[in-house]
Amino acid sequence: MIEKKNRMQDQMLDKKDETTGEIRGPRTDLQYHIEMRFQRIETELAEVKNVLREKGII
């Protein structure tokens, strides 16, 4: 009886680990995508600010 419960607990823990991995994968991909977009936005904003400074607008 105790062995059966232990096996069930092990199966539940394995399933939990599997589910956690399934969640982490897409989150990592999304984080990378967001970081790349922010980097591009920051670069473009710096370019715009430089042009505005050159024109004496800011």
NULOPA-418236 format. One record per residue: residue in one letter; x, z, y of N, C-alpha, C, O, CB in turn. Coordinates in Angstrom, 1 decimal, decimal comma. Atoms other than C-alpha are relative to their C-alpha. Glycine has a CB too. Layout:
<recs>
 r n_east   n_up n_north ca_east  ca_up ca_north c_east   c_up c_north o_east   o_up o_north cb_east  cb_up cb_north
 a      X      Z       Y       X      Z        Y      X      Z       Y      X      Z       Y       X      Z        Y
...
</recs>
This chain:
<recs>
 r n_east   n_up n_north ca_east  ca_up ca_north c_east   c_up c_north o_east   o_up o_north cb_east  cb_up cb_north
 m    0,8    0,0    -1,2     0,0    0,0      0,0    0,9    0,0     1,3    0,6   -0,8     2,2    -0,9    1,2      0,0
 i   -0,9    0,0    -1,2     2,8    0,9      2,5    0,8   -1,3     0,1    1,0   -1,8     1,2     0,9    1,2     -0,1
 e   -0,7    1,2    -0,1     4,7   -2,1      1,5   -0,8   -1,2     0,5   -0,3   -2,0     1,3     0,5   -0,4     -1,5
 k    0,9    1,0    -0,5     1,7   -4,3      2,2   -0,1    0,1     1,5   -0,1   -1,0     2,2    -1,3    0,1     -0,7
 k    0,1   -0,2    -1,4     1,4   -2,8      5,6    1,3   -0,4     0,7    1,2   -1,0     1,8    -0,4    1,5      0,4
 n   -1,3    0,4    -0,6     5,1   -3,3      6,3    0,1   -1,5     0,0    0,6   -2,0     1,0     1,1    0,7     -0,8
 r   -0,1    1,4     0,0     4,9   -6,9      5,3   -0,9   -0,6     1,1   -0,6   -1,6     1,8    -0,5   -0,6     -1,4
 m    0,9    0,5    -1,0     1,9   -7,4      7,6    0,6    0,2     1,4    0,4   -0,6     2,2    -1,4    0,7     -0,1
 q   -0,6   -0,2    -1,3     3,7   -5,8     10,5    1,2   -0,9     0,2    1,3   -1,4     1,3     0,5    1,5      0,0
 d   -1,1    1,0    -0,1     6,7   -8,0      9,8   -0,5   -1,4     0,4    0,1   -2,0     1,2     0,9   -0,1     -1,3
 q    0,6    1,3    -0,3     4,5  -11,1      9,9   -0,5    0,0     1,4   -0,4   -1,0     2,1    -1,1   -0,2     -1,0
 m    0,5    0,0    -1,4     2,9  -10,0     13,1    1,2    0,0     1,0    1,1   -0,7     2,0    -0,8    1,3      0,2
 l   -1,1    0,1    -0,9     6,3   -9,4     14,7    0,6   -1,4     0,0    1,1   -1,9     1,1     1,1    1,0     -0,4
 d   -0,5    1,4     0,1     7,5  -12,8     13,5   -0,9   -0,9     0,9   -0,4   -1,8     1,6     0,1   -0,5     -1,4
 k    0,9    0,8    -0,7     4,4  -14,4     15,0    0,2    0,3     1,5    0,1   -0,7     2,3    -1,5    0,3     -0,4
 k   -0,2   -0,4    -1,4     5,0  -12,5     18,3    1,2   -0,7     0,5    1,2   -1,2     1,6     0,1    1,5      0,1
 d   -1,3    0,7    -0,4     8,6  -13,8     18,4   -0,2   -1,5     0,2    0,3   -2,1     1,1     1,1    0,3     -1,0
 e    0,3    1,4    -0,1     7,4  -17,3     17,8   -0,8   -0,4     1,2   -0,5   -1,3     1,9    -0,8   -0,5     -1,3
 t    0,9    0,2    -1,2     4,7  -17,1     20,5    0,9    0,2     1,3    0,7   -0,6     2,2    -1,2    0,9      0,0
 t   -0,8   -0,2    -1,2     7,2  -15,7     23,0    1,0   -1,2     0,2    1,1   -1,6     1,4     0,9    1,3     -0,2
 g   -0,9    1,2    -0,1     9,6  -18,6     22,3   -0,8   -1,2     0,5   -0,3   -2,0     1,3     0,6   -0,3     -1,3
 e    0,8    1,1    -0,4     6,8  -21,1     22,8   -0,4    0,1     1,5   -0,5   -0,9     2,2    -1,3   -0,1     -0,8
 i    0,3   -0,3    -1,4     6,1  -19,5     26,2    1,2   -0,2     0,9    1,2   -0,8     2,0    -0,6    1,4      0,2
 r   -1,3    0,1    -0,8     9,7  -19,3     27,4    0,5   -1,4     0,2    1,0   -1,7     1,3     1,1    0,8     -0,7
 g   -0,5    1,3    -0,1    10,5  -22,9     26,7   -0,6   -0,8     1,2    0,1   -1,2     2,1    -0,4   -0,8     -1,2
 p    0,6    0,7    -1,1     7,9  -24,5     29,1    0,3    0,7     1,4    0,5    0,1     2,4    -1,5    0,0     -0,1
 r   -0,3   -0,7    -1,2     8,6  -21,7     31,7    1,4   -0,4     0,5    1,6   -0,6     1,7    -0,1    1,5     -0,2
 t   -1,3    0,4    -0,4    12,3  -22,6     31,7    0,0   -1,4     0,6    0,7   -1,7     1,6     1,0    0,1     -1,2
 d    0,1    1,4    -0,5    11,5  -26,3     32,1   -0,6    0,0     1,4   -0,1   -0,7     2,3    -0,8   -0,9     -0,9
 l    0,7   -0,1    -1,3     9,1  -25,5     35,0    1,0    0,6     1,1    1,0    0,1     2,2    -1,2    0,8     -0,1
 q   -0,9   -0,6    -1,0    11,7  -23,3     36,7    1,1   -1,0     0,4    1,4   -1,1     1,6     0,7    1,3     -0,6
 y   -1,0    1,0    -0,3    14,3  -26,0     36,5   -0,6   -1,1     1,0    0,1   -1,5     2,0     0,6   -0,7     -1,2
 h    0,6    1,0    -0,8    11,9  -28,6     38,0   -0,3    0,5     1,4    0,0   -0,2     2,4    -1,4   -0,4     -0,7
 i    0,3   -0,5    -1,3    10,9  -26,3     40,8    1,3    0,2     0,8    1,3   -0,1     2,0    -0,7    1,4     -0,1
 e   -1,3   -0,1    -0,7    14,6  -25,5     41,7    0,5   -1,3     0,5    1,0   -1,4     1,6     1,0    0,7     -1,0
 m   -0,5    1,3    -0,4    15,4  -29,2     41,8   -0,8   -0,5     1,2   -0,3   -1,1     2,1    -0,1   -1,0     -1,2
 r    0,9    0,4    -1,1    12,4  -29,9     44,1    0,4    0,8     1,3    0,5    0,2     2,3    -1,5    0,2     -0,3
 f   -0,4   -0,7    -1,1    13,4  -27,1     46,4    1,3   -0,4     0,6    1,5   -0,5     1,8     0,0    1,5     -0,3
 q   -1,3    0,5    -0,5    17,0  -28,3     46,6   -0,2   -1,3     0,7    0,4   -1,5     1,8     0,9   -0,2     -1,2
 r    0,2    1,3    -0,7    15,8  -31,8     47,5   -0,7    0,2     1,4   -0,4   -0,4     2,4    -0,9   -0,9     -0,9
 i    0,7   -0,3    -1,3    13,4  -30,4     50,2    0,9    0,6     1,0    0,9    0,2     2,2    -1,2    1,0     -0,3
 e   -0,9   -0,7    -0,9    16,1  -28,2     51,7    1,0   -1,1     0,5    1,4   -1,0     1,7     0,8    1,1     -0,7
 t   -0,9    1,0    -0,4    18,5  -31,2     51,8   -0,7   -0,9     1,0   -0,1   -1,2     2,1     0,5   -0,8     -1,2
 e    0,7    0,9    -0,9    15,9  -33,4     53,5   -0,3    0,7     1,3   -0,2    0,1     2,4    -1,3   -0,5     -0,6
 l    0,3   -0,7    -1,3    15,0  -30,7     56,0    1,3    0,1     0,8    1,2    0,0     2,0    -0,5    1,4     -0,4
 a   -1,3    0,0    -0,7    18,7  -30,3     56,9    0,3   -1,3     0,7    0,7   -1,3     1,8     1,1    0,4     -0,9
 e   -0,2    1,3    -0,6    18,9  -34,0     57,5   -0,9   -0,2     1,2   -0,5   -0,8     2,2    -0,3   -1,1     -1,0
 v    0,9    0,2    -1,1    15,8  -34,0     59,7    0,4    0,9     1,2    0,4    0,4     2,4    -1,4    0,4     -0,4
 k   -0,4   -0,9    -1,1    17,1  -31,0     61,7    1,3   -0,6     0,7    1,4   -0,5     1,9     0,3    1,4     -0,5
 n   -1,1    0,6    -0,6    20,4  -32,8     62,2   -0,3   -1,2     1,0    0,2   -1,3     2,0     1,0   -0,5     -1,0
 v    0,4    1,1    -0,9    18,7  -35,9     63,6   -0,7    0,5     1,2   -0,4    0,0     2,3    -1,0   -1,0     -0,8
 l    0,7   -0,6    -1,2    16,5  -33,8     65,9    1,0    0,6     0,9    0,9    0,5     2,2    -1,0    1,0     -0,5
 r   -1,0   -0,5    -0,9    19,6  -32,1     67,2    0,8   -1,1     0,7    1,1   -1,0     1,9     1,0    0,9     -0,8
 e   -0,7    1,1    -0,6    21,4  -35,4     67,8   -0,9   -0,6     1,1   -0,3   -1,1     2,1     0,3   -1,0     -1,1
 k    0,9    0,6    -1,0    18,3  -36,6     69,8   -0,3    1,0     1,1   -0,9    0,6     2,1    -1,3   -0,5     -0,7
 g    0,2   -1,0    -1,0    18,3  -33,4     71,8   -1,4    0,6     0,0   -1,8    1,2     0,9     0,3   -0,5      1,3
 i    1,3   -0,5     0,1    14,9  -32,4     70,6   -0,1    1,5    -0,4   -0,9    2,2     0,1    -0,8   -0,8     -1,1
 i   -0,1   -1,4     0,3    15,9  -29,1     69,2    1,4    0,5     0,3    1,8    1,7     0,2    -0,3    0,4     -1,5
</recs>
